[in-house]
Amino acid sequence: MIRFSTLLTRAAAALLLGSMLVLSGCHMLGGSKKDTVNTDQVKGQFDTTIQAYKGGQFMVDGAVLSALDTGSHFAYLKDQHQLPKTVLLVRSDESKIRKQHLEFMARMQLD
């Protein structure tokens, strides 16, 4: 069995304690907080804003549309040469942004 000297054991314990204090200090000072952006500040930077709605639907210009109808709406805008370059997807009062909303937006980008 290998025995460590008392000095080496104490140095390792002090190093462990010091690193724990540094990590806890980073956590308490907000080093691990997620940055959030207020959508009200960035809405003006996007051409169109649509809201995620219940059941994979979207609210576009005040109307609740299914994913298929939303795609048709953007196809119509493309035919009219009014297709927005940037679209902001925000949560509505009734629903948050879900995976199916993001999947549709990605699918629409590919088309």
N, C-alpha and C positions, 0 to 999 in steps of 0.2 A: 504494500500500500504506500502511495506517495503522500508525503506530508508537505504542506506548504508552510512557509515561514509566516510568522505572525505579522510581519511588516507587509508582506505580499497580500495576505488576506485582508488586512485593514485597508490597504490601498485599493483593492478591488471593490470592497464594500463602499468606500468613499466615492469611487468612480461611478458605481451603480446608483448611489444616492444622489450624486450631482446630476447625472443624466435624467433621473426621474424628476428632479426639481426643474430642470430646464424644460422638459416636455410639458410638465404641468403649468409652468409659467406661460408657455406658448398657447396652451389651450385656454387659459384664463384671460389672456389679453386679446383673444379673438383671432388668433392665427389660423384656426381651423374652421372659421365661419364661412359659409357660402356667400358669395357676392350675389346680391339681387339687384335687379334693374326695375325701376318703376316704369310701367308701360306707357303712362301718360307722357313721359318725357320723350319717348322714341316714336310715338304714333305718327308724328309729323314727318318722320324720315321714310315712311313707307307709303306706297301709292294706294294700297287698299288694306283695310283691316276687316277680317272676318272672325266671328266668334264660334268657338266649339259649343255644340249643343248636345242634348241628350240623344242617346242611341246612335251615335256616329253621324249625326246631322250637323249642319252648319247654319249659322245665322248670317246671311249676306244682305246688306242694305235693309235690315229690318225684317226680312222674310226668312222663315225656316225652310231650308232646302236639304234634301238627302244628298249623299255624296255624289250620286249619279247626276242629280240636277245641278249641283255646284259645278261639276265638270262640264256640263252642257252650258252653263252660264259663262264660264271662262272660254269655252270654244266659241260662243257667240261673240264675246269681246274680242277674241283673236280675229274672227272674220271681219269685224268692224274696225280693225286696226286700233283698238283701244285696250289691248291686253296690258295689264299693269306689270311692271318689271319686278316690283317687290310686293310681297303680301305678308302681313303680320297676322298670325293666328293667336288670339287671346282667349282666355276662359270667359264664359258667360256667367251670369248670376245663377243659372240652373245647373251648370255642369263644368267640370274641369277638363283640361286637355287630356285626352286618353290616347292610348296606343293606336287605336283605329283611326283617330283623326290624323296623327302623324303619318301613318301608313298611307292614307289617302293623299295627303299633301306630297309625299315623296313619289307616289305613283303618278300624280298629276304633273310633277316636275319632269318625269321621264317621258311623258307623252308630249 
